[in-house]
């Protein structure tokens, strides 16, 4: 009896597996469900009042508010307000321009606006992946799935108020345009343009200056490689010098010294381990396919794209050695890896490709979602926002008009953006900047003066004087 039931079950399983249309319908249904979950999560990200969904988000918003208040984008990190803005300027120019365009100055309104703008730039990456798949004769449905894979594999840093969203978007376009230049040389100029945009958004795009020309040289496209290299390097050098002349030495200090941190191989191992845990076999798959393409393939398109994947992958490993690195550093390599897999899809028999690849994509979806769908997105935390407004009003009543305040409360930091100092004090311990001027300064402290924060530990205890208690936390005066 048991054997008969087992036999019927096996027959039923085989009948299901043999029905390609049914399998495709089931898997496409799963895709739609996952897409719905993704959209729900992104809407939650836009409307949440949580202002620190990832490290540094409130720091970047503080810098934007500083610029909107009429101050320079880059200021001396060793003088008040003691801020380190360590990125290239384009992302902040875009954010400030959007704020002025929509006349939005309240920081919560800006968060909603910017997270929506980031979603639009993420969708551009998805569109690039979709278009790439269609150009390589992948069906419309599977091309849409490829686009969604590209969207989902964007690291969480591309969701929030950070430079990464623009740098990754422009870098992906630059790489794809360089790939298209193999068929039509004029695309190399578009690649140069977006490389410059990526570099002006975040310094890590400097990797493209080497990776793209080397990949072109590998397939003996020497002229394209030289054109790309010299145009990109010369124009970016001119832009760098122009910004140096405009902002002065504080620009160089911020974007070079600000990211000059002692590397750690141990830290890099930790980052790579998290990357493997989050994305399962994807890292192994793209590296293996890249090596096979470079060593065995006779298709120059595959070799070129494989070189880009391997180059960005190695660069991500190198940069993950600095403190603050994470799995999102591999975002560009992940997306280019998906494009390389699209090329390899042509090797499969046409009738079997749909179901097999949809299964693979589904696994990628699941892997990426486990990384992105965190409870933080749904932590609206309205109490933090309301409490900061209340405390800010009371502080304005009891302190001088031009008071300087240090606090570790991110909401209060943004609510009093004109008055707060050391918005990213946590960066100083891993950079070459000296905090002595801040230690010798006079200001107010709201919060715990016995915390483990390095800056608090550096303060002279005999210069700290309690003056009030507001909403359960003490207010101190620091100075002579």
Backbone torsions as a table, in degrees:
resi	resn	phi	psi	omega
1	UNK	NA	-46.1	179.5
2	UNK	-62.2	-43.0	-179.6
3	UNK	-63.1	-36.4	179.2
4	UNK	-65.2	-42.5	179.2
5	UNK	-65.5	-41.6	177.8
6	UNK	-61.5	-40.2	-179.8
7	UNK	-63.6	-43.7	178.6
8	UNK	-63.1	-40.7	179.3
9	UNK	-62.3	-44.9	179.9
10	UNK	-63.6	-38.4	177.8
11	UNK	-62.9	-41.3	179.9
12	UNK	-64.9	-42.5	178.7
13	UNK	-61.6	-45.2	-179.8
14	UNK	-63.6	-36.4	178.8
15	UNK	-66.5	-36.7	177.5
16	UNK	-67.6	-47.8	-178.3
17	UNK	-64.8	-27.6	-179.6
18	UNK	-82.7	-9.0	-179.7
19	UNK	-96.7	91.5	-175.1
20	UNK	-62.7	-37.7	-179.0
21	UNK	-64.6	-41.0	179.5
22	UNK	-65.7	-42.9	179.2
23	UNK	-61.9	-45.5	179.5
24	UNK	-61.2	-42.3	-179.7
25	UNK	-62.8	-42.2	179.7
26	UNK	-64.9	-44.8	-178.1
27	UNK	-69.1	-38.5	176.5
28	UNK	-65.0	-33.5	175.4
29	UNK	-63.9	-40.4	176.5
30	UNK	-63.0	-39.9	179.2
31	UNK	-61.1	-43.2	179.5
32	UNK	-64.1	-39.8	177.5
33	UNK	-62.5	-46.2	179.7
34	UNK	-64.3	-38.1	177.8
35	UNK	-63.4	-40.1	177.1
36	UNK	-61.5	-42.5	177.3
37	UNK	-63.2	-39.6	179.6
38	UNK	-62.7	-47.7	-179.6
39	UNK	-60.9	-43.2	179.3
40	UNK	-59.6	-41.9	179.8
41	UNK	-65.7	-42.5	-179.3
42	UNK	-67.6	-35.0	175.4
43	UNK	-64.7	-40.6	177.3
44	UNK	-62.3	-39.7	178.3
45	UNK	-61.6	-41.4	-178.0
46	UNK	-65.6	-42.2	-171.8
47	UNK	-96.3	-6.2	179.1
48	UNK	-66.3	149.1	174.5
49	UNK	-94.1	8.3	174.7
50	UNK	-75.2	118.4	-171.9
51	UNK	-99.9	3.7	-179.9
52	UNK	-136.5	63.7	-179.9
53	UNK	-74.1	-18.6	174.3
54	UNK	-148.1	158.5	-175.7
55	UNK	-56.9	128.6	173.5
56	UNK	91.2	-3.9	-176.4
57	UNK	-64.9	-44.9	179.5
58	UNK	-68.5	-28.9	176.9
59	UNK	-65.0	-42.6	178.6
60	UNK	-65.9	-38.5	178.0
61	UNK	-65.6	-38.0	177.4
62	UNK	-60.1	-42.0	179.0
63	UNK	-64.1	-40.3	177.8
64	UNK	-62.2	-44.7	179.2
65	UNK	-63.0	-36.4	177.8
66	UNK	-61.0	-44.6	179.7
67	UNK	-67.5	-40.7	178.4
68	UNK	-64.6	-24.6	176.8
69	UNK	-84.1	5.3	174.0
70	UNK	96.2	7.1	179.7
71	UNK	-94.9	167.0	-179.0
72	UNK	-72.4	151.0	179.1
73	UNK	-63.4	-43.7	-179.9
74	UNK	-110.3	129.8	174.5
75	UNK	-130.4	162.3	-177.4
76	UNK	-62.6	117.3	-178.6
77	UNK	-62.9	-17.2	-176.7
78	UNK	-98.4	3.2	175.3
79	UNK	-124.1	157.3	179.3
80	UNK	-55.0	136.7	11.2
81	UNK	-88.5	16.8	175.2
82	UNK	57.6	57.1	179.2
83	UNK	-114.7	138.9	172.6
84	UNK	-108.1	107.1	169.6
85	UNK	-103.9	107.2	-165.0
86	UNK	-98.2	4.4	-175.7
87	UNK	-104.2	161.7	171.5
88	UNK	-62.6	161.5	-165.5
89	UNK	-85.4	-16.2	-168.7
90	UNK	-58.6	-41.7	-178.4
91	UNK	-60.4	-41.6	179.7
92	UNK	-69.0	-36.7	176.3
93	UNK	-60.3	-40.9	179.5
94	UNK	-65.1	-47.7	-179.0
95	UNK	-62.4	-44.5	179.4
96	UNK	-64.2	-41.3	178.6
97	UNK	-62.1	-40.6	177.9
98	UNK	-64.3	-41.7	179.5
99	UNK	-61.5	-42.9	179.9
100	UNK	-70.2	-35.6	179.8
101	UNK	-63.4	-39.0	-177.7
102	UNK	-101.6	7.1	177.8
103	UNK	51.9	40.9	-179.4
104	UNK	-104.4	121.0	-179.2
105	UNK	-120.0	-24.1	176.3
106	UNK	-65.2	131.4	-170.6
107	UNK	-66.9	-30.5	177.1
108	UNK	-68.5	-37.7	175.9
109	UNK	-64.3	-37.8	178.3
110	UNK	-65.8	-39.7	177.6
111	UNK	-58.2	-47.4	179.5
112	UNK	-61.0	-45.5	-178.5
113	UNK	-62.6	-46.9	-176.2
114	UNK	-69.2	-39.3	179.5
115	UNK	-67.6	-29.5	174.3
116	UNK	-71.3	-42.7	176.7
117	UNK	-59.4	-42.0	178.7
118	UNK	-60.8	-39.6	177.6
119	UNK	-61.5	-39.0	178.1
120	UNK	-62.8	-43.1	178.5
121	UNK	-67.8	-33.0	174.5
122	UNK	-64.1	-39.1	179.6
123	UNK	-66.5	-29.3	175.6
124	UNK	-62.9	-41.7	176.9
125	UNK	-61.4	-43.3	178.8
126	UNK	-61.7	-39.5	179.6
127	UNK	-65.4	-38.4	177.0
128	UNK	-62.2	-43.6	178.8
129	UNK	-64.5	-42.5	178.8
130	UNK	-61.6	-47.6	-178.5
131	UNK	-63.1	-38.6	178.3
132	UNK	-61.7	-43.6	179.9
133	UNK	-65.1	-41.8	-179.6
134	UNK	-64.6	-37.9	179.1
135	UNK	-64.9	-21.3	-179.8
136	UNK	-106.8	30.1	169.2
137	UNK	63.4	29.9	171.9
138	UNK	-85.6	143.0	-177.4
139	UNK	-59.5	160.4	-178.0
140	UNK	-59.1	-45.8	-178.2
141	UNK	-62.2	-48.8	179.9
142	UNK	-68.4	-28.8	175.3
143	UNK	-67.1	-40.1	175.9
144	UNK	-62.0	-40.1	177.8
145	UNK	-63.7	-41.2	177.4
146	UNK	-61.1	-40.4	177.8
147	UNK	-63.4	-40.5	179.0
148	UNK	-67.8	-36.0	175.3
149	UNK	-59.8	-45.9	177.8
150	UNK	-59.6	-40.6	179.0
151	UNK	-64.2	-44.0	-175.8
152	UNK	-71.4	-31.4	-178.1
153	UNK	-80.8	-3.6	173.3
154	UNK	-64.0	126.7	-178.4
155	UNK	-61.2	158.5	-176.4
156	UNK	-62.8	-20.7	177.2
157	UNK	-65.3	-20.2	178.7
158	UNK	-84.6	-0.7	178.6
159	UNK	-92.3	-27.6	-164.8
160	UNK	-109.9	-176.5	-174.6
161	UNK	-78.6	80.9	-179.8
162	UNK	-146.1	165.4	-179.1
163	UNK	-71.7	-20.1	-173.2
164	UNK	-58.1	-36.6	-176.9
165	UNK	-58.6	-40.6	-178.9
166	UNK	-79.2	-40.9	-179.3
167	UNK	-61.5	-46.0	-179.2
168	UNK	-66.4	-44.7	-179.9
169	UNK	-58.3	-50.6	-178.4
170	UNK	-67.1	-35.0	180.0
171	UNK	-67.4	-41.5	177.6
172	UNK	-60.8	-46.0	179.9
173	UNK	-63.0	-41.4	179.6
174	UNK	-60.1	-43.7	-179.5
175	UNK	-67.3	-41.8	-179.4
176	UNK	-67.6	-39.3	177.9
177	UNK	-66.0	-37.0	175.5
178	UNK	-63.4	-38.1	176.9
179	UNK	-63.7	-44.9	179.5
180	UNK	-65.4	-24.2	179.9
181	UNK	-66.7	-16.2	176.9
182	UNK	-65.9	-27.5	177.6
183	UNK	-96.8	-34.2	-179.4
184	UNK	-139.3	111.0	-169.7
185	UNK	-57.3	-29.7	-175.8
186	UNK	-60.7	-23.2	-179.8
187	UNK	-64.6	-18.9	-178.7
188	UNK	-64.6	-30.5	178.3
189	UNK	-69.0	-37.7	176.3
190	UNK	-66.0	-38.8	177.5
191	UNK	-61.1	-43.1	177.6
192	UNK	-59.5	-45.8	-178.8
193	UNK	-58.4	-48.1	-177.3
194	UNK	-74.4	-25.6	172.1
195	UNK	-63.3	-43.7	178.3
196	UNK	-62.3	-43.6	178.4
197	UNK	-61.1	-42.4	179.9
198	UNK	-63.9	-43.7	-180.0
199	UNK	-65.0	-36.4	179.5
200	UNK	-74.7	-13.3	176.6
201	UNK	-90.7	-40.0	179.6
202	UNK	-159.1	141.5	-171.4
203	UNK	-65.6	-21.0	-175.9
204	UNK	-66.4	-13.2	176.3
205	UNK	-68.6	-7.1	176.6
206	UNK	-59.5	-22.5	178.6
207	UNK	-58.9	-31.8	-177.2
208	UNK	-67.0	-27.7	179.2
209	UNK	-57.6	-31.5	-179.1
210	UNK	-100.0	-43.0	-171.4
211	UNK	-65.4	-46.4	-177.6
212	UNK	-66.4	-48.3	177.7
213	UNK	-60.6	-41.3	179.5
214	UNK	-62.3	-41.6	178.3
215	UNK	-63.3	-38.4	178.0
216	UNK	-68.0	-40.9	177.9
217	UNK	-63.7	-35.5	-179.3
218	UNK	-60.0	-32.8	179.9
219	UNK	-102.8	17.6	173.7
220	UNK	65.8	31.0	172.5
221	UNK	-97.5	65.7	-171.5
222	UNK	-65.1	-42.0	-177.6
223	UNK	-63.5	-46.1	178.2
224	UNK	-61.2	-41.8	179.8
225	UNK	-61.9	-43.2	180.0
226	UNK	-68.2	-42.3	178.5
227	UNK	-60.3	-47.5	-179.7
228	UNK	-61.5	-48.8	-174.1
229	UNK	-62.6	-51.4	-174.9
230	UNK	-69.7	-39.0	178.7
231	UNK	-66.4	-44.3	-178.9
232	UNK	-64.8	-49.1	-176.0
233	UNK	-66.7	-45.0	-177.5
234	UNK	-65.3	-46.5	-178.0
235	UNK	-66.6	-43.0	178.6
236	UNK	-65.3	-35.7	177.0
237	UNK	-64.4	-41.5	178.7
238	UNK	-64.8	-40.6	177.9
239	UNK	-64.8	-43.0	179.0
240	UNK	-60.1	-46.1	-179.9
241	UNK	-63.8	-39.6	179.5
242	UNK	-62.6	-43.3	178.5
243	UNK	-67.7	-35.2	176.7
244	UNK	-62.7	-44.9	179.4
245	UNK	-65.5	-35.1	-177.2
246	UNK	-75.7	-47.9	-175.7
247	UNK	-91.5	-20.5	-177.0
248	UNK	87.5	-166.0	-176.4
249	UNK	-63.9	-21.9	-179.1
250	UNK	-64.0	-26.6	177.8
251	UNK	-66.5	-48.3	179.6
252	UNK	-64.0	-43.4	179.1
253	UNK	-58.8	-41.5	-175.4
254	UNK	-70.7	-49.1	-172.0
255	UNK	-86.2	-14.8	177.7
256	UNK	-108.6	-58.8	178.5
257	UNK	-65.8	-30.2	-178.8
258	UNK	-64.9	-23.4	178.2
259	UNK	-111.0	8.5	179.0
260	UNK	-85.6	94.6	-177.7
261	UNK	-124.0	150.5	-179.2
262	UNK	-66.7	122.3	-178.8
263	UNK	-72.6	155.0	179.5
264	UNK	-140.8	117.3	178.1
265	UNK	-64.7	-36.7	178.3
266	UNK	-60.9	-42.5	178.8
267	UNK	-63.6	-41.4	179.7
268	UNK	-62.2	-39.9	177.1
269	UNK	-61.5	-40.0	178.7
270	UNK	-63.7	-42.7	178.7
271	UNK	-63.6	-45.3	-177.6
272	UNK	-66.6	-34.8	177.9
273	UNK	-64.1	-42.6	177.3
274	UNK	-64.8	-37.0	178.4
275	UNK	-61.2	-44.9	178.2
276	UNK	-65.1	-38.9	-179.9
277	UNK	-66.1	-38.5	-176.1
278	UNK	-75.9	-37.9	-172.9
279	UNK	-111.1	10.3	173.8
280	UNK	52.0	-121.8	-173.1
281	UNK	-88.0	-1.6	-178.0
282	UNK	-57.7	-49.1	179.0
283	UNK	-56.6	-44.0	-179.5
284	UNK	-65.1	-41.4	-177.9
285	UNK	-61.9	-47.0	-175.5
286	UNK	-70.9	-32.6	178.2
287	UNK	-70.0	-45.2	-179.6
288	UNK	-63.0	-46.2	-179.9
289	UNK	-63.6	-38.9	178.6
290	UNK	-62.7	-46.3	180.0
291	UNK	-64.4	-41.0	177.5
292	UNK	-61.8	-42.0	-179.8
293	UNK	-64.5	-43.3	-178.0
294	UNK	-67.0	-40.2	-174.2
295	UNK	-86.7	-31.4	-170.5
296	UNK	-116.2	-29.0	-171.2
297	UNK	-73.0	144.6	174.0
298	UNK	-103.1	1.7	179.2
299	UNK	-89.6	115.6	-176.0
300	UNK	-65.9	-27.9	177.0
301	UNK	-63.4	-44.7	179.4
302	UNK	-66.1	-41.6	-179.9
303	UNK	-62.9	-45.0	-179.3
304	UNK	-60.9	-50.2	-178.0
305	UNK	-66.1	-36.2	177.5
306	UNK	-63.1	-38.2	177.1
307	UNK	-63.7	-39.1	177.6
308	UNK	-64.2	-43.9	179.9
309	UNK	-61.5	-49.9	-177.2
310	UNK	-64.8	-39.7	-180.0
311	UNK	-64.3	-46.6	-180.0
312	UNK	-69.2	-30.9	177.9
313	UNK	-66.1	-45.7	179.6
314	UNK	-65.5	-40.8	178.5
315	UNK	-61.7	-40.4	179.6
316	UNK	-62.5	-39.5	177.6
317	UNK	-63.3	-42.9	-179.6
318	UNK	-63.3	-46.3	-177.8
319	UNK	-73.8	-20.5	179.1
320	UNK	-73.0	-4.5	177.3
321	UNK	-76.8	-13.9	180.0
322	UNK	-89.7	147.0	179.4
323	UNK	-56.1	140.0	-178.8
324	UNK	97.8	-8.4	179.8
325	UNK	-71.5	161.3	-179.4
326	UNK	-161.1	178.2	-179.2
327	UNK	-58.3	-23.6	179.3
328	UNK	-64.9	-16.9	177.7
329	UNK	-64.1	-19.7	-179.2
330	UNK	-92.1	8.1	-174.6
331	UNK	-58.2	-48.3	-178.2
332	UNK	-61.9	-43.3	178.0
333	UNK	-62.8	-38.7	178.7
334	UNK	-60.3	-48.1	-175.6
335	UNK	-69.0	-42.9	176.5
336	UNK	-64.3	-32.5	176.2
337	UNK	-63.6	-39.1	176.3
338	UNK	-62.3	-41.0	178.4
339	UNK	-63.9	-38.6	177.9
340	UNK	-65.4	-39.9	177.4
341	UNK	-62.8	-35.8	176.6
342	UNK	-59.8	-40.9	176.8
343	UNK	-61.8	-42.4	-178.9
344	UNK	-70.1	-21.0	178.9
345	UNK	-59.6	-26.7	-178.5
346	UNK	-66.0	-16.4	-177.7
347	UNK	-80.0	-15.7	-177.5
348	UNK	-82.9	148.6	174.3
349	UNK	-58.0	138.4	-172.0
350	UNK	-57.3	-41.6	-174.0
351	UNK	-70.5	-25.8	-175.7
352	UNK	-96.7	-11.2	-169.4
353	UNK	-65.7	-42.5	-171.6
354	UNK	-58.1	-57.6	-175.5
355	UNK	-64.1	-43.5	-177.8
356	UNK	-61.9	-44.8	-175.8
357	UNK	-75.6	-33.0	176.8
358	UNK	-62.3	-37.2	176.2
359	UNK	-60.7	-44.9	179.4
360	UNK	-62.4	-47.0	-179.5
361	UNK	-61.1	-39.6	-180.0
362	UNK	-58.8	-40.2	179.2
363	UNK	-65.3	-40.4	176.9
364	UNK	-62.0	-43.0	178.5
365	UNK	-54.9	-51.3	-177.6
366	UNK	-58.7	-44.6	-179.2
367	UNK	-61.1	-48.4	-178.7
368	UNK	-65.9	-38.9	-178.6
369	UNK	-63.4	-37.3	178.9
370	UNK	-61.4	-26.2	178.5
371	UNK	-79.5	-43.8	-170.4
372	UNK	-89.4	-35.8	-171.8
373	UNK	-82.5	83.8	-179.7
374	UNK	-105.6	158.6	-179.9
375	UNK	-66.4	-18.6	179.7
376	UNK	-56.7	-37.9	-176.2
377	UNK	-60.4	-28.6	-177.6
378	UNK	-101.9	7.8	177.3
379	UNK	-90.4	90.4	-172.8
380	UNK	-74.3	-27.3	172.1
381	UNK	47.3	53.0	179.0
382	UNK	-66.2	-23.5	-179.8
383	UNK	-62.2	-40.6	179.9
384	UNK	-61.3	-41.3	179.9
385	UNK	-66.7	-49.3	-177.4
386	UNK	-65.8	-40.0	179.4
387	UNK	-63.5	-40.5	179.9
388	UNK	-63.8	-40.8	178.4
389	UNK	-62.6	-40.9	-179.8
390	UNK	-66.4	-45.2	179.5
391	UNK	-65.3	-41.6	-179.7
392	UNK	-59.5	-41.6	179.4
393	UNK	-63.6	-41.7	179.5
394	UNK	-68.7	-37.4	179.0
395	UNK	-65.6	-37.3	178.0
396	UNK	-63.9	-28.4	-179.0
397	UNK	-78.3	-32.6	-173.3
398	UNK	-102.1	-12.9	-176.7
399	UNK	-110.7	158.3	177.5
400	UNK	-59.7	159.7	-174.7
401	UNK	-61.1	-37.8	-176.5
402	UNK	-100.6	33.1	-175.8
403	UNK	-65.4	152.0	173.5
404	UNK	-113.2	133.4	-173.5
405	UNK	-130.2	136.3	171.3
406	UNK	-110.7	128.7	177.8
407	UNK	-148.8	151.0	175.4
408	UNK	-97.2	3.0	176.6
409	UNK	-81.3	110.6	-175.9
410	UNK	-63.6	-34.5	178.7
411	UNK	-65.4	-45.7	-179.9
412	UNK	-66.8	-36.1	177.7
413	UNK	-57.3	-40.3	179.9
414	UNK	-82.3	-35.2	179.2
415	UNK	-62.6	-34.6	179.7
416	UNK	-114.1	45.9	-174.3
417	UNK	-57.9	-30.7	-179.8
418	UNK	-71.8	-20.5	-173.2
419	UNK	-112.1	-21.9	-175.2
420	UNK	-76.9	148.6	177.5
421	UNK	-122.2	166.7	179.2
422	UNK	50.3	55.1	-178.5
423	UNK	-65.0	-24.7	177.7
424	UNK	-130.9	55.1	-178.3
425	UNK	-59.1	-24.5	-177.7
426	UNK	-67.7	-17.8	179.5
427	UNK	-75.7	-30.1	-171.2
428	UNK	-57.9	-40.1	-177.5
429	UNK	-60.2	-24.0	-176.5
430	UNK	-107.4	11.5	178.1
431	UNK	-121.4	167.1	-178.5
432	UNK	-80.0	2.0	-174.8
433	UNK	-73.4	148.3	-178.3
434	UNK	-96.1	131.1	-179.2
435	UNK	-97.7	8.9	-172.5
436	UNK	-62.7	-39.1	178.6
437	UNK	-59.7	-38.5	178.2
438	UNK	-66.8	-39.4	179.8
439	UNK	-64.9	-33.4	-178.2
440	UNK	-87.3	-6.2	-175.9
441	UNK	-77.8	173.2	174.7
442	UNK	-117.7	129.9	-178.0
443	UNK	-163.9	-175.3	178.8
444	UNK	-112.9	151.7	178.6
445	UNK	-124.0	129.0	174.9
446	UNK	-116.5	114.0	-179.0
447	UNK	132.6	-161.0	-173.8
448	UNK	-83.0	117.3	178.5
449	UNK	-89.4	3.9	177.3
450	UNK	-111.2	19.5	-177.7
451	UNK	-76.1	174.5	-178.5
452	UNK	-88.7	3.1	-180.0
453	UNK	-62.2	135.7	-175.8
454	UNK	-57.1	-43.8	-177.0
455	UNK	-61.7	-42.0	179.0
456	UNK	-61.4	-40.1	179.8
457	UNK	-64.1	-28.2	-177.5
458	UNK	-78.8	-17.6	-175.4
459	UNK	-71.0	148.6	177.3
460	UNK	-80.0	121.1	-175.3
461	UNK	-64.2	-29.5	-178.4
462	UNK	-73.1	-9.7	179.5
463	UNK	-100.3	2.8	-178.9
464	UNK	-100.0	123.2	-176.7
465	UNK	-129.9	121.9	178.2
466	UNK	-70.9	133.9	-178.7
467	UNK	-125.5	-17.6	-177.1
468	UNK	-169.4	168.3	172.4
469	UNK	-128.1	125.2	-177.4
470	UNK	-128.0	122.4	179.4
471	UNK	50.7	40.1	174.3
472	UNK	86.9	-8.3	177.7
473	UNK	-114.8	149.5	-173.8
474	UNK	-89.0	148.5	176.0
475	UNK	-108.7	128.2	-178.0
476	UNK	-119.3	150.8	168.8
477	UNK	-102.9	134.2	179.3
478	UNK	-120.3	127.2	178.1
479	UNK	146.0	-177.0	-178.5
480	UNK	-70.6	NA	NA
